[in-house]
Amino acid sequence: MVDDRGLHQATLWRVRKQGWSKTILEEPCLVIDGPVFLAGRPAAAGMVAELIRQRVEAGLRTILVEGPVDDGSVQLLMDAVAPELRITLTLRFPVEGGRLRFAQRVCEELGLSRVVARGTLGVEPWCYQAVRTYLEGLDHDPSEG
């Protein structure tokens, strides 16, 4: 897996060595997690798009995961691959009851009262990790006074 920092390092390697590292180019399944700010860096975006195209041509799987900042970078990279050669999977966070059920399950895992889960409904921006971090950070179970 390559996060935004790793992607930056790999791109620097690409510039210095005039080619992608063998590791990133030949990894059977490469996950690029949360690329950001590529729209404002057309040269970097072009190089990463080139990497993805090379991997597609080699029959290797590349997964782009949009991070917490949606600045259009993932879409920019997806557009580098012909639609018939890509699959797009959109996951959405649950709303209302689904969020509460998730928080209640985490409360049970942590030995907290399920009542505490209600406090997570105000977590912004809401995401699974933010809810878990909030609940893990409680010094005590607030429902017990």
C-alpha positions, 0 to 999 in steps of 0.5 A: 500500500502506498499512502500520499507520502509514499506516492510522493516518494515514488514520484520523486524516484520516478523523476530522479531515475527516469522510471518507476521503481521495480517494486511499485511497477511490478507489485501484483496489487498496488493500493494507492491510499488517499492521493491528494493535491494532484489537480494542482500538480499536473506533472505529478498527476501525469506521472502517476497516471502513466504508472497506472496505465503501465500497470493496466497494460501489464495486467496488474491491479491498482486500487485507488482509495479516496482519502478524507480530502476529496479534492478530485485527485482520485477522479483525475487518476481514474480518468487516465484509464479507459472506462472499459478497463476500470471498475468503480466501487463507491462506498458510503458511510451509513446514516442515522441508525447505521451510524448508531449501530456501528458505534454500539458495536464498538462500545460493546467491544470496548466494554462501554455501555451502548448508551455512550454510542449516542455521543458519537452522532456529533463526531464530524467529519463522521467516519469509522475511525473517528468514531472508534478514536472518540470511543477509545479516548473516553477515560470512563463510561460517561453513562456511569456518572 
